[in-house]
Amino acid sequence: MAVLESIRKRTTVLILIIGLALFAFVISGVFSNGGMGGGKVGSSIAEVNGEEVSIDQFRRQVENMSRMAGPNASSLQVVNQVWENEVRSLLLAQQFEDLGIEIEQDQIINYVKTIPNYVQNPEFHNSNGVFDENVFRGAVADWKANNPARYNMWLQDEAAIIQNAKEQTYFNLIRAGLGATLKEGELEYKLANDKVDVKYVRVPYTTIADSTVQVSKKEIQKYLENHKEEFKQEKSRDIQFVYFEEKASLKDENAVNEEITALLNDTEVYNAQKDANETLQGFSNTTDIAAFLDRNSDIKFDTIYKAKNELSAKFADTLMALSIGSIYGPYRDGDFFKISKMMAKKADGAVKASHILISYAGAQSASPEVTRSKEEAEKKAKELLAEAKGKDAVFAQLARDNSDGPSAPRGGDLGFFQEGMMVEAFNDFAFKNSKGSIGLVETDYGFHVVKIDDKQDVVQIATLAREIEPSEETINALFTEATKFEMETTEGKSLPELAKENNFVVRPVNKIKELDENLPGLGAQRAIVQWAFNEETNIGDIKRFNVNNGYVVVQVTAAYKEGLMSVEDASALVLPKIRKEKKAAQIISASKGKSMEDFASSYNVVPSTATALTMKTPTIPGAGSEPMVVGKAFALEQGATSGLIEGQTGVYMVTVTKKEEAPKLDNYSTYANNLRAAEEGRITFSVYNALKEAATIEDKRPSFY
């Protein structure tokens, strides 16, 4: 009711806002050719190696997936999932065709025999209760003749079965080509078990300050050209925005406070039908609290009794201390102003208990594994009762070790519950005995050794609440402010400078991808991303968007093409790599011919040791992963010293103090088999990625979604 009244009050402003919005849209160029929805030309959403994926088929798949995914999945998440499925299916289908992989009827039946839903269905069993392929074939023929809907469902299943069977055949063919020789098994064994101990000196690259190493633009360009694969970039955009959040002002908060306060007391109103004044009872005096809250509150009357821990933590102590009929408020609780009235109290109205359930064969919900008789169960329960009452007994442990109930892993803990939530006998024991009591209760579930862990008072509270929302005046002012800001920026004023003049915060978002959906600080804003990538949107363009809680004025600040990164864009990534190379060259040049001791002393570092290093895990304690250094150490004879080695974190000199070869084995088949198993486990993932990387895929999703 309160919300409806608020909408009615804002009718005039809504009309004004719509008028201003239309004007602003013209200013923003939405009615120009650059509007959303352009570029949706053609009937395919993708081409995979020249083969098209129909947009109509794709949309049907998206609709089906959306129904299965539920309300929590965003539309773009569903689109991306369908995209991956479609591309995968098409890539594999092309492989099946090239290799001539087909599935015959007998293979379909053999695959059906591996599906529990078919094999365990009595509809397809023979007189011996076993799945019979002839019975199954007969059932399919009957569906085709007499049950078209069921037959169509089978055709869908059959298509999935054929696809799965083809995939199984395809990947089995690849697996058949995999292998690992005994020699490879031996190498795997040695990489993991040959060991080397070293004494080493490391001069970290941090010894030389970055500021002393000069890197030119030409050097960065050359590095990029020599490492093109490392510095590929996707098409992306940088934006900056100012967010105008629709939130209540201090004036709005005070108005809500006054409104809710006015509802406390009775008011006189004129009744036109009676041609007389009448008294409307306020929250303090109303005799029908539920009806009053239905009319006046944004939170309805909750008749359920609550314990202290279920109330707002900030006000729980105050509310629990109220006497029946007493009122507290108005008070602010989150986004609401509230007034609360104590309606009723129940001392010890909530009980926290633990139990040990001893079930028996035939008891309600008894596990099939329980075979004891009722008499045996009662005897065991009495024994546990006596043990639980012992001086040093740990009830939770007894429950974990003995209880047949689902609460056993929690030590029998049932948490807090109120009257009527448990079966009668259990309920009576819990509420008629004091905290700490332990007793035996019989129910249809078996025998319960029950311990009362705690008791709490519960209360029934009626709360009159009004949400703190922005007023008509605030919404109007915010819209005007956002529209004015957008117009001033499109007139040539700098967005950051104008924001600074008005004390607005400018927030940058960098490297947005074409299929991104969520923007930091704004959530799902697909329309903004689409606009940023629109062919008619240029760097520097500005546009206002409506968002869930207000407006946002966005500017495109940079555009990046797909391909090799520019020198400017790559500098932050490339500079540390080139500096490291230059530092290594500088250290090596200054230290050529020096002994390990001289090398260490010239940089004021102390030699260190590392033991049991392996090629499988080439990590030096305190220095990190250093495969080049460890590899060089294994190439040296015991007692030999290396030259200067360019490592990941510094320049090294290494002396091998001990080399230990792993004992030879009679057979390395275990290691060879492990290598093969590891490769087979990666087949599905690796093959699909390889096919995808080698394919020519034209992605048209941004034109449609």
C-alpha positions as CSV (number, residue, x, y, z in Angstrom):
1,M,0.0,0.0,0.0
2,A,2.8,2.4,0.9
3,V,4.5,1.6,-2.4
4,L,1.3,2.3,-4.4
5,E,0.8,5.6,-2.7
6,S,4.4,6.5,-3.5
7,I,3.9,5.7,-7.2
8,R,0.7,7.8,-7.4
9,K,2.4,10.7,-5.8
10,R,5.2,10.6,-8.5
11,T,3.0,10.5,-11.6
12,T,3.8,14.1,-12.5
13,V,7.5,13.6,-12.1
14,L,7.4,10.4,-14.2
15,I,5.8,12.3,-17.1
16,L,8.5,15.0,-16.7
17,I,11.3,12.4,-16.6
18,I,9.9,10.6,-19.8
19,G,9.9,14.0,-21.6
20,L,13.4,14.9,-20.5
21,A,14.6,11.3,-21.3
22,L,13.3,11.6,-24.9
23,F,15.0,15.0,-25.3
24,A,18.3,13.5,-23.8
25,F,18.0,10.5,-26.2
26,V,17.9,12.9,-29.2
27,I,21.0,14.7,-27.8
28,S,22.7,11.4,-27.3
29,G,22.1,10.2,-30.8
30,V,20.2,7.1,-29.9
31,F,17.8,7.7,-32.9
32,S,20.8,7.9,-35.2
33,N,22.3,5.0,-37.1
34,G,24.5,4.2,-34.2
35,G,21.8,2.7,-32.0
36,M,21.9,-0.8,-30.5
37,G,20.8,-3.7,-32.6
38,G,22.8,-2.8,-35.7
39,G,25.1,-5.3,-37.4
40,K,22.7,-8.2,-37.1
41,V,23.1,-9.2,-40.7
42,G,23.0,-12.7,-42.0
43,S,21.6,-16.0,-40.8
44,S,24.6,-17.4,-38.9
45,I,26.1,-16.6,-35.6
46,A,29.4,-18.4,-36.3
47,E,31.5,-20.0,-39.0
48,V,33.7,-22.9,-38.0
49,N,36.1,-23.9,-40.7
50,G,33.7,-22.5,-43.3
51,E,30.7,-24.2,-41.9
52,E,27.9,-22.0,-40.5
53,V,26.0,-22.2,-37.2
54,S,22.4,-21.0,-37.8
55,I,21.3,-18.2,-35.6
56,D,17.8,-19.7,-35.4
57,Q,19.1,-23.0,-34.2
58,F,21.4,-21.2,-31.8
59,R,18.5,-19.2,-30.3
60,R,16.5,-22.4,-29.8
61,Q,19.4,-23.9,-27.9
62,V,19.7,-20.7,-25.8
63,E,16.0,-20.9,-24.9
64,N,16.3,-24.5,-23.9
65,M,19.5,-23.9,-21.9
66,S,17.9,-20.8,-20.2
67,R,15.0,-23.0,-18.9
68,M,17.5,-25.5,-17.5
69,A,19.9,-22.9,-16.1
70,G,17.3,-21.2,-13.9
71,P,16.9,-17.5,-12.9
72,N,20.4,-17.1,-11.4
73,A,22.3,-17.5,-14.8
74,S,22.6,-14.3,-16.8
75,S,21.5,-14.4,-20.5
76,L,25.1,-13.9,-21.7
77,Q,26.4,-16.8,-19.5
78,V,23.8,-19.1,-21.2
79,V,24.8,-17.8,-24.6
80,N,28.5,-18.5,-23.9
81,Q,27.7,-22.0,-22.7
82,V,25.7,-22.8,-25.8
83,W,28.5,-21.3,-27.9
84,E,31.0,-23.6,-26.4
85,N,28.7,-26.6,-26.9
86,E,28.0,-25.7,-30.5
87,V,31.6,-25.1,-31.5
88,R,32.7,-28.3,-29.8
89,S,30.0,-30.4,-31.5
90,L,30.8,-28.9,-34.9
91,L,34.6,-29.3,-34.6
92,L,34.1,-33.0,-33.6
93,A,31.5,-33.6,-36.3
94,Q,34.0,-32.4,-38.9
95,Q,36.5,-34.9,-37.5
96,F,34.0,-37.7,-37.6
97,E,33.2,-36.9,-41.2
98,D,36.9,-36.7,-42.2
99,L,37.6,-40.1,-40.5
100,G,34.4,-41.8,-41.6
101,I,33.2,-42.5,-38.1
102,E,29.7,-43.8,-38.2
103,I,27.5,-45.6,-35.6
104,E,25.4,-48.6,-36.5
105,Q,22.2,-49.8,-34.9
106,D,24.0,-52.5,-32.9
107,Q,26.4,-49.9,-31.5
108,I,23.5,-47.7,-30.4
109,I,22.0,-50.7,-28.6
110,N,25.3,-51.5,-26.9
111,Y,25.5,-47.9,-25.8
112,V,22.0,-48.0,-24.5
113,K,23.0,-51.0,-22.3
114,T,25.4,-48.7,-20.4
115,I,22.7,-46.2,-19.5
116,P,21.0,-47.1,-16.1
117,N,17.7,-45.3,-17.0
118,Y,17.2,-47.7,-19.8
119,V,18.8,-50.9,-18.4
120,Q,16.9,-50.6,-15.0
121,N,13.5,-49.7,-16.6
122,P,11.1,-52.7,-16.2
123,E,9.5,-51.6,-19.5
124,F,12.5,-53.1,-21.3
125,H,12.9,-56.3,-19.2
126,N,12.1,-59.8,-20.3
127,S,10.4,-62.4,-18.2
128,N,13.6,-63.0,-16.2
129,G,13.7,-59.3,-15.2
130,V,16.7,-58.6,-17.4
131,F,17.1,-55.8,-20.0
132,D,16.3,-57.4,-23.4
133,E,17.3,-55.5,-26.6
134,N,14.4,-57.2,-28.5
135,V,11.9,-55.9,-26.0
136,F,13.5,-52.5,-26.2
137,R,13.3,-52.5,-30.1
138,G,9.7,-53.5,-29.8
139,A,9.0,-50.6,-27.5
140,V,10.6,-48.1,-29.8
141,A,8.5,-49.5,-32.7
142,D,5.4,-49.2,-30.7
143,W,6.2,-45.5,-29.8
144,K,6.7,-44.7,-33.4
145,A,3.3,-46.2,-34.3
146,N,1.2,-45.2,-31.3
147,N,3.0,-42.6,-29.2
148,P,4.6,-39.8,-31.4
149,A,5.5,-37.6,-28.4
150,R,7.4,-40.5,-26.7
151,Y,9.0,-41.4,-30.0
152,N,10.2,-37.8,-30.5
153,M,11.7,-37.9,-27.0
154,W,13.5,-41.1,-28.0
155,L,14.8,-39.5,-31.2
156,Q,16.4,-36.7,-29.1
157,D,18.0,-39.3,-26.8
158,E,19.1,-41.3,-29.8
159,A,20.8,-38.2,-31.3
160,A,22.7,-37.7,-28.0
161,I,23.6,-41.4,-27.8
162,I,25.0,-41.3,-31.4
163,Q,27.0,-38.2,-30.6
164,N,28.4,-39.7,-27.4
165,A,29.2,-43.0,-29.1
166,K,31.0,-41.2,-32.0
167,E,33.0,-39.2,-29.4
168,Q,33.8,-42.4,-27.6
169,T,35.1,-44.0,-30.8
170,Y,37.0,-40.9,-31.8
171,F,38.8,-40.5,-28.5
172,N,39.5,-44.2,-28.2
173,L,41.2,-44.1,-31.6
174,I,43.4,-41.3,-30.3
175,R,44.1,-43.2,-27.1
176,A,45.1,-46.2,-29.1
177,G,47.9,-44.1,-30.6
178,L,49.3,-43.1,-27.2
179,G,52.0,-45.0,-25.4
180,A,55.0,-44.7,-23.2
181,T,58.1,-46.8,-23.6
182,L,60.0,-48.4,-20.7
183,K,62.8,-45.9,-21.5
184,E,60.4,-43.0,-21.0
185,G,59.3,-44.6,-17.8
186,E,62.9,-44.9,-16.7
187,L,63.5,-41.2,-17.5
188,E,60.4,-40.2,-15.5
189,Y,61.7,-42.2,-12.5
190,K,65.1,-40.6,-12.8
191,L,63.8,-37.1,-13.1
192,A,61.9,-37.6,-9.8
193,N,64.5,-39.6,-7.9
194,D,68.0,-38.6,-9.0
195,K,69.2,-36.0,-6.5
196,V,71.9,-33.3,-6.3
197,D,73.2,-31.2,-3.4
198,V,74.7,-27.8,-4.3
199,K,76.5,-24.9,-2.8
200,Y,75.6,-21.7,-4.7
201,V,75.9,-18.0,-4.8
202,R,72.9,-15.9,-6.0
203,V,73.1,-12.3,-6.9
204,P,69.5,-11.1,-7.1
205,Y,68.4,-8.8,-9.9
206,T,67.1,-6.5,-7.3
207,T,70.7,-5.7,-6.4
208,I,70.7,-3.3,-9.4
209,A,68.1,-0.5,-9.2
210,D,65.6,-0.3,-12.0
211,S,66.2,3.4,-12.4
212,T,69.8,2.7,-13.5
213,V,68.7,0.4,-16.4
214,Q,67.5,2.4,-19.5
215,V,65.2,0.7,-22.0
216,S,64.4,2.4,-25.3
217,K,61.1,2.2,-27.3
218,K,63.1,0.5,-30.1
219,E,64.2,-2.3,-27.7
220,I,60.6,-2.8,-26.5
221,Q,59.5,-3.1,-30.2
222,K,62.2,-5.6,-31.0
223,Y,61.3,-7.7,-27.9
224,L,57.6,-7.7,-29.0
225,E,58.5,-8.9,-32.5
226,N,60.6,-11.7,-31.0
227,H,57.9,-12.8,-28.6
228,K,54.7,-12.2,-30.6
229,E,52.8,-15.2,-29.1
230,E,53.3,-13.8,-25.6
231,F,51.9,-10.4,-26.4
232,K,48.8,-11.0,-28.4
233,Q,45.7,-9.0,-27.4
234,E,42.0,-9.3,-27.9
235,K,39.9,-6.5,-29.2
236,S,39.1,-4.3,-26.1
237,R,38.1,-0.9,-24.8
238,D,38.9,1.4,-21.9
239,I,36.1,3.5,-20.4
240,Q,35.6,5.9,-17.6
241,F,32.2,6.8,-16.0
242,V,30.5,8.9,-13.4
243,Y,27.7,7.1,-11.4
244,F,24.7,9.0,-10.3
245,E,23.2,6.7,-7.6
246,E,19.6,7.0,-6.8
247,K,19.5,7.1,-3.1
248,A,17.6,8.9,-0.4
249,S,18.7,12.3,0.8
250,L,18.8,13.4,4.4
251,K,15.6,15.3,3.8
252,D,14.0,12.0,2.5
253,E,15.2,10.1,5.6
254,N,13.7,12.8,7.9
255,A,10.4,12.7,5.9
256,V,10.1,8.9,6.3
257,N,10.9,9.2,10.0
258,E,8.1,11.8,10.4
259,E,5.7,9.6,8.4
260,I,6.2,6.5,10.6
261,T,6.2,8.6,13.8
262,A,2.8,10.0,12.8
263,L,1.4,6.4,12.5
264,L,2.1,5.8,16.2
265,N,-0.9,7.8,17.5
266,D,-4.6,7.9,16.7
267,T,-5.8,10.4,14.0
268,E,-9.1,12.1,13.3
269,V,-10.3,11.7,9.6
270,Y,-13.5,12.8,7.9
271,N,-15.8,10.0,6.8
272,A,-17.9,11.3,3.8
273,Q,-20.4,8.5,4.0
274,K,-21.2,9.2,7.6
275,D,-20.6,13.0,7.2
276,A,-18.7,12.9,10.4
277,N,-15.1,12.7,11.8
278,E,-13.9,9.3,13.0
279,T,-10.9,8.1,14.9
280,L,-8.3,5.9,13.2
281,Q,-6.3,3.9,15.7
282,G,-2.6,4.3,15.5
283,F,0.1,1.6,16.0
284,S,0.1,2.2,19.8
285,N,-3.6,1.5,20.2
286,T,-4.8,-0.7,17.3
287,T,-6.6,-3.9,18.2
288,D,-5.9,-5.5,14.8
289,I,-2.2,-5.4,14.5
290,A,-2.1,-7.6,11.3
291,A,-4.6,-5.4,9.4
292,F,-2.8,-2.2,10.5
293,L,0.5,-3.4,9.3
294,D,-1.0,-4.7,6.0
295,R,-2.2,-1.1,5.4
296,N,0.7,0.9,6.6
297,S,3.9,-1.1,6.8
298,D,6.4,-2.4,4.2
299,I,7.0,-5.4,6.4
300,K,3.9,-7.5,7.4
301,F,3.1,-9.0,10.8
302,D,5.2,-12.1,11.5
303,T,3.5,-14.3,14.1
304,I,6.4,-16.6,14.5
305,Y,8.2,-16.3,17.9
306,K,11.9,-15.5,17.6
307,A,14.9,-15.9,19.9
308,K,17.4,-13.1,20.5
309,N,19.8,-14.3,17.9
310,E,17.1,-14.0,15.2
311,L,16.6,-10.3,15.9
312,S,18.6,-7.5,14.5
313,A,21.9,-7.7,16.4
314,K,22.1,-3.9,17.0
315,F,18.7,-3.8,18.7
316,A,18.3,-7.3,20.1
317,D,19.0,-6.5,23.7
318,T,16.6,-3.5,23.7
319,L,13.8,-5.5,22.0
320,M,14.2,-8.5,24.3
321,A,13.9,-6.2,27.3
322,L,10.5,-4.7,26.3
323,S,7.5,-5.7,28.4
324,I,4.4,-6.9,26.7
325,G,2.6,-4.0,25.0
326,S,5.7,-1.7,25.1
327,I,6.9,0.1,22.1
328,Y,10.5,0.9,20.9
329,G,11.2,3.4,18.1
330,P,11.3,4.9,15.7
331,Y,14.8,3.5,15.0
332,R,16.8,3.1,11.8
333,D,17.7,-0.5,10.9
334,G,19.5,-0.7,7.6
335,D,17.3,0.9,4.8
336,F,14.2,1.0,7.1
337,F,12.8,3.2,9.8
338,K,11.0,0.9,12.3
339,I,8.8,0.9,15.4
340,S,8.5,-2.4,17.2
341,K,5.9,-3.5,19.7
342,M,6.2,-6.5,22.1
343,M,3.2,-8.7,21.5
344,A,4.0,-11.8,23.6
345,K,6.8,-13.7,25.3
346,K,7.5,-17.3,26.1
347,A,10.1,-18.1,28.7
348,D,12.4,-21.0,27.6
349,G,10.4,-21.1,24.4
350,A,13.3,-22.5,22.4
351,V,15.3,-25.6,23.3
352,K,18.7,-26.7,22.0
353,A,19.1,-30.4,22.4
354,S,21.3,-33.3,21.3
355,H,20.4,-36.9,21.1
356,I,21.7,-40.4,20.4
357,L,19.2,-42.4,18.3
358,I,19.2,-46.2,18.7
359,S,17.0,-47.5,16.0
360,Y,15.8,-51.1,15.3
361,A,14.5,-53.2,12.4
362,G,11.0,-52.0,11.5
363,A,11.3,-48.6,13.2
364,Q,10.3,-45.5,11.1
365,S,13.0,-44.4,8.7
366,A,15.4,-47.1,10.0
367,S,18.3,-47.8,7.7
368,P,18.3,-51.3,6.1
369,E,21.7,-51.9,7.8
370,V,20.0,-51.8,11.2
371,T,19.1,-55.4,12.2
372,R,18.8,-55.2,16.0
373,S,15.5,-56.0,17.6
374,K,13.4,-53.4,19.6
375,E,14.5,-55.1,22.8
376,E,18.1,-55.0,21.9
377,A,17.8,-51.3,20.9
378,E,16.2,-50.5,24.3
379,K,18.9,-52.3,26.2
380,K,21.7,-50.5,24.3
381,A,19.9,-47.1,24.8
382,K,19.7,-47.7,28.6
383,E,23.4,-48.6,28.7
384,L,24.3,-45.4,26.8
385,L,22.0,-43.4,29.1
386,A,23.9,-44.6,32.1
387,E,27.2,-43.8,30.3
388,A,26.0,-40.3,29.3
389,K,25.2,-39.5,32.9
390,G,28.7,-40.4,34.0
391,K,31.0,-37.7,35.4
392,D,33.5,-37.6,32.6
393,A,31.1,-38.4,29.7
394,V,31.4,-36.5,26.4
395,F,27.9,-36.7,25.0
396,A,28.9,-35.4,21.5
397,Q,31.5,-38.3,21.2
398,L,29.0,-40.9,22.3
399,A,26.5,-39.6,19.7
400,R,29.2,-39.7,16.9
401,D,30.1,-43.2,17.8
402,N,26.7,-44.7,18.4
403,S,23.8,-42.7,17.0
404,D,21.8,-44.0,14.0
405,G,20.4,-40.5,13.3
406,P,21.6,-38.1,10.6
407,S,22.8,-35.7,13.3
408,A,25.5,-38.2,14.4
409,P,28.4,-36.4,12.6
410,R,27.4,-33.2,14.5
411,G,27.6,-35.0,17.8
412,G,23.9,-35.4,17.9
413,D,23.3,-31.6,17.8
414,L,19.7,-30.8,16.7
415,G,20.1,-27.0,17.2
416,F,17.3,-24.8,18.6
417,F,13.6,-25.7,18.1
418,Q,10.3,-24.4,19.4
419,E,7.3,-26.3,20.7
420,G,5.5,-28.5,18.2
421,M,8.5,-29.0,15.9
422,M,9.4,-32.4,17.4
423,V,7.3,-35.6,17.8
424,E,5.2,-35.4,21.0
425,A,7.3,-37.6,23.4
426,F,10.5,-35.8,22.4
427,N,8.9,-32.4,22.6
428,D,7.5,-33.1,26.1
429,F,10.8,-34.2,27.5
430,A,12.6,-31.1,25.9
431,F,10.2,-28.5,27.3
432,K,9.3,-30.1,30.6
433,N,12.9,-30.6,31.8
434,S,15.6,-28.1,32.7
435,K,18.9,-27.3,31.0
436,G,21.5,-30.1,31.5
437,S,18.9,-32.9,31.9
438,I,19.6,-36.2,30.2
439,G,16.9,-38.8,29.7
440,L,15.5,-41.7,27.6
441,V,12.6,-41.1,25.2
442,E,10.9,-43.6,22.9
443,T,9.4,-42.6,19.6
444,D,8.4,-44.4,16.3
445,Y,12.0,-43.8,15.2
446,G,13.5,-45.8,18.1
447,F,15.0,-44.9,21.5
448,H,16.6,-41.5,22.1
449,V,19.1,-40.6,24.7
450,V,18.3,-36.9,24.9
451,K,20.4,-34.1,26.5
452,I,19.0,-30.6,26.9
453,D,21.9,-28.3,26.0
454,D,20.3,-24.8,26.3
455,K,17.1,-22.9,26.6
456,Q,16.2,-19.4,25.3
457,D,13.3,-17.1,25.7
458,V,11.4,-16.3,22.5
459,V,9.3,-13.2,21.7
460,Q,6.6,-12.2,19.2
461,I,7.2,-8.7,17.9
462,A,5.2,-6.6,15.6
463,T,7.2,-4.1,13.5
464,L,5.9,-1.1,11.6
465,A,8.5,-0.4,8.9
466,R,8.9,2.0,6.1
467,E,11.7,1.7,3.6
468,I,13.9,4.7,3.2
469,E,13.6,5.6,-0.5
470,P,14.5,8.6,-2.6
471,S,11.6,11.1,-2.9
472,E,10.1,12.5,-6.1
473,E,12.1,15.6,-5.6
474,T,15.4,13.7,-5.2
475,I,14.7,11.5,-8.2
476,N,13.9,14.5,-10.3
477,A,17.0,16.4,-9.1
478,L,19.2,13.3,-9.8
479,F,17.9,12.9,-13.3
480,T,18.4,16.6,-14.0
481,E,21.9,16.5,-12.6
482,A,22.9,13.4,-14.7
483,T,21.3,14.9,-17.9
484,K,23.0,18.2,-17.4
485,F,26.4,16.6,-16.8
486,E,26.0,14.5,-20.0
487,M,25.0,17.5,-22.1
488,E,27.9,19.6,-20.7
489,T,30.5,16.9,-21.5
490,T,29.1,16.4,-25.0
491,E,29.5,20.1,-25.6
492,G,33.3,19.7,-25.3
493,K,34.1,19.9,-21.7
494,S,36.4,17.3,-20.3
495,L,34.6,14.6,-18.3
496,P,37.3,14.4,-15.6
497,E,37.6,18.2,-15.2
498,L,33.8,18.7,-15.1
499,A,33.5,15.8,-12.6
500,K,36.2,17.5,-10.4
501,E,34.3,20.8,-10.5
502,N,31.1,19.1,-9.3
503,N,32.9,16.8,-6.8
504,F,31.9,13.7,-8.7
505,V,34.0,10.5,-8.7
506,V,35.4,9.3,-12.1
507,R,35.9,5.5,-12.2
508,P,38.0,3.9,-14.9
509,V,37.5,0.4,-16.3
510,N,40.2,-0.9,-18.6
511,K,40.5,-3.6,-21.2
512,I,36.8,-4.5,-21.5
513,K,36.3,-7.4,-23.9
514,E,33.6,-7.5,-26.6
515,L,31.6,-10.2,-24.8
516,D,32.0,-8.9,-21.3
517,E,28.9,-8.3,-19.3
518,N,29.8,-7.2,-15.8
519,L,31.5,-3.8,-15.1
520,P,33.1,-3.2,-11.7
521,G,30.9,-1.0,-9.6
522,L,27.9,-1.3,-11.9
523,G,27.2,-5.1,-12.3
524,A,25.6,-6.5,-15.4
525,Q,25.7,-3.7,-18.0
526,R,25.7,-5.4,-21.4
527,A,24.3,-2.3,-23.1
528,I,27.3,-0.2,-22.1
529,V,29.7,-2.8,-23.5
530,Q,27.8,-3.1,-26.8
531,W,27.8,0.7,-27.2
532,A,31.6,0.9,-26.5
533,F,32.2,-1.6,-29.3
534,N,29.7,-0.1,-31.7
535,E,31.4,0.8,-35.0
536,E,30.0,4.3,-34.8
537,T,31.3,4.9,-31.2
538,N,34.6,6.7,-31.3
539,I,37.2,7.4,-28.6
540,G,36.0,10.3,-26.5
541,D,32.3,9.7,-27.2
542,I,30.1,10.1,-24.2
543,K,26.6,8.6,-23.4
544,R,24.3,8.4,-20.5
545,F,22.7,5.0,-19.5
546,N,19.9,4.1,-17.1
547,V,21.1,1.5,-14.5
548,N,19.3,-0.3,-11.8
549,N,19.8,2.4,-9.1
550,G,20.3,5.6,-11.1
551,Y,22.3,6.8,-14.1
552,V,25.8,6.5,-15.4
553,V,27.6,8.8,-17.8
554,V,30.2,6.8,-19.8
555,Q,33.1,7.9,-22.0
556,V,35.2,5.6,-24.2
557,T,38.9,6.5,-23.5
558,A,40.8,3.9,-25.6
559,A,40.3,1.2,-28.2
560,Y,42.6,-1.7,-28.8
561,K,42.7,-3.8,-32.0
562,E,43.1,-7.6,-32.0
563,G,46.7,-8.6,-32.7
564,L,50.1,-7.7,-31.4
565,M,50.1,-5.2,-28.5
566,S,51.5,-1.7,-29.2
567,V,54.7,-0.6,-27.6
568,E,52.8,1.7,-25.3
569,D,50.3,-1.0,-24.2
570,A,53.0,-3.6,-23.7
571,S,55.5,-1.4,-21.9
572,A,54.4,-2.3,-18.4
573,L,54.8,-6.0,-19.2
574,V,57.9,-5.9,-21.3
575,L,60.0,-3.4,-19.3
576,P,60.6,-5.9,-16.3
577,K,61.7,-8.6,-18.8
578,I,64.2,-6.4,-20.7
579,R,65.5,-4.9,-17.5
580,K,66.1,-8.4,-16.1
581,E,68.0,-9.4,-19.3
582,K,70.1,-6.2,-19.0
583,K,70.8,-6.7,-15.3
584,A,71.9,-10.3,-16.0
585,A,74.2,-9.2,-18.8
586,Q,75.6,-6.5,-16.5
587,I,76.3,-8.9,-13.6
588,I,77.8,-11.5,-15.9
589,S,80.0,-9.0,-17.7
590,A,81.4,-7.6,-14.4
591,S,82.0,-11.1,-12.9
592,K,83.6,-13.1,-15.7
593,G,86.5,-15.2,-14.5
594,K,85.8,-14.7,-10.8
595,S,85.8,-17.6,-8.3
596,M,82.6,-18.3,-6.3
597,E,84.1,-16.6,-3.3
598,D,85.1,-13.4,-5.2
599,F,81.7,-13.4,-7.0
600,A,79.9,-13.5,-3.6
601,S,82.1,-10.9,-1.9
602,S,81.9,-8.4,-4.8
603,Y,78.1,-8.3,-4.3
604,N,78.3,-8.7,-0.5
605,V,76.2,-12.0,-0.5
606,V,76.8,-15.2,1.4
607,P,77.0,-18.6,-0.3
608,S,74.0,-20.9,0.5
609,T,73.3,-24.6,0.2
610,A,70.4,-26.6,-1.2
611,T,70.0,-30.4,-0.9
612,A,68.1,-33.1,-2.6
613,L,67.2,-31.1,-5.7
614,T,65.4,-33.0,-8.5
615,M,64.7,-32.2,-12.1
616,K,61.0,-33.0,-11.6
617,T,60.6,-30.2,-9.1
618,P,63.5,-27.7,-9.8
619,T,62.9,-25.5,-6.8
620,I,65.7,-23.9,-4.8
621,P,64.5,-23.2,-1.2
622,G,64.5,-19.4,-0.6
623,A,64.9,-18.6,-4.3
624,G,61.9,-20.3,-6.0
625,S,61.6,-22.2,-9.3
626,E,65.0,-22.3,-11.1
627,P,64.9,-25.0,-13.8
628,M,67.9,-23.6,-15.7
629,V,70.1,-23.6,-12.6
630,V,69.1,-27.0,-11.4
631,G,69.5,-28.4,-14.9
632,K,73.1,-27.0,-15.1
633,A,73.8,-28.6,-11.7
634,F,72.8,-32.0,-12.9
635,A,75.0,-31.6,-16.0
636,L,78.1,-31.0,-13.8
637,E,80.3,-33.7,-12.2
638,Q,80.4,-33.9,-8.4
639,G,82.9,-31.3,-7.1
640,A,82.7,-29.2,-10.3
641,T,81.7,-25.5,-10.3
642,S,79.6,-23.9,-13.0
643,G,80.1,-20.6,-14.8
644,L,77.7,-17.8,-14.3
645,I,74.0,-18.9,-14.9
646,E,71.2,-16.5,-15.8
647,G,68.3,-17.7,-13.5
648,Q,64.8,-16.5,-12.9
649,T,65.5,-14.4,-9.9
650,G,69.2,-13.6,-10.2
651,V,72.6,-14.7,-11.6
652,Y,74.0,-17.9,-10.0
653,M,77.3,-19.8,-9.6
654,V,76.9,-23.4,-8.5
655,T,79.2,-26.0,-7.1
656,V,77.9,-29.6,-7.0
657,T,78.7,-31.1,-3.5
658,K,76.9,-34.4,-4.0
659,K,75.2,-36.4,-6.7
660,E,73.0,-39.3,-5.9
661,E,71.6,-41.5,-8.7
662,A,68.4,-43.3,-7.8
663,P,68.7,-47.1,-7.5
664,K,68.0,-49.0,-10.7
665,L,64.8,-50.9,-11.0
666,D,64.2,-54.2,-12.6
667,N,61.2,-52.8,-14.5
668,Y,60.0,-49.3,-15.2
669,S,56.5,-50.3,-16.5
670,T,54.8,-48.7,-13.5
671,Y,56.2,-45.3,-14.4
672,A,55.5,-45.9,-18.1
673,N,51.9,-46.8,-17.3
674,N,51.5,-43.7,-15.1
675,L,52.8,-41.5,-18.0
676,R,50.3,-43.1,-20.4
677,A,47.4,-42.8,-17.9
678,A,48.2,-39.1,-17.3
679,E,48.2,-38.5,-21.1
680,E,44.9,-40.4,-21.5
681,G,43.3,-38.4,-18.7
682,R,44.0,-35.2,-20.7
683,I,42.9,-36.4,-24.1
684,T,39.4,-35.0,-24.2
685,F,40.5,-31.5,-23.0
686,S,43.7,-31.4,-25.0
687,V,42.3,-32.6,-28.3
688,Y,39.4,-30.2,-28.2
689,N,41.7,-27.3,-27.4
690,A,44.1,-28.3,-30.2
691,L,41.2,-28.5,-32.7
692,K,39.8,-25.2,-31.6
693,E,43.3,-23.5,-31.8
694,A,43.8,-24.9,-35.3
695,A,40.3,-24.0,-36.6
696,T,39.2,-20.9,-38.4
697,I,36.4,-19.6,-36.2
698,E,34.4,-16.4,-37.0
699,D,32.6,-15.3,-33.9
700,K,29.5,-13.2,-34.6
701,R,28.0,-13.2,-31.0
702,P,28.6,-9.5,-30.4
703,S,26.2,-8.7,-33.4
704,F,23.4,-10.6,-31.8
705,Y,23.9,-10.4,-28.0
